[in-house]
């Protein structure tokens, strides 16, 4: 699933960046070698970041 249309960043890439230590949307963009464009995906990325740690802890 594409999370960021501007940069074509997938859910798998976002989760991979989080697993590697990304804790902010900016970190996710950087891990993917991209930067924010329109910013519409930022709330979605932030939501994924907030959900991922609880999944790993479970």
Residue pairs with C-beta under 8 A, 6 or more apart in sequence:
1 10
1 11
2 8
2 9
2 10
2 11
3 9
3 10
3 11
3 13
3 14
3 41
3 44
3 45
3 48
4 34
4 37
4 41
4 45
5 40
5 41
6 37
6 38
6 40
6 41
7 29
7 32
7 34
7 35
7 37
9 28
9 29
9 32
9 34
9 41
11 48
13 28
13 31
13 32
14 28
14 45
14 48
15 48
15 52
16 31
17 27
17 28
17 31
17 32
18 28
18 48
18 49
18 52
19 52
19 56
20 31
21 27
22 28
22 30
22 31
22 49
23 49
24 46
24 49
25 36
25 41
25 42
25 45
25 46
25 49
26 36
28 45
28 49
29 35
29 36
36 42
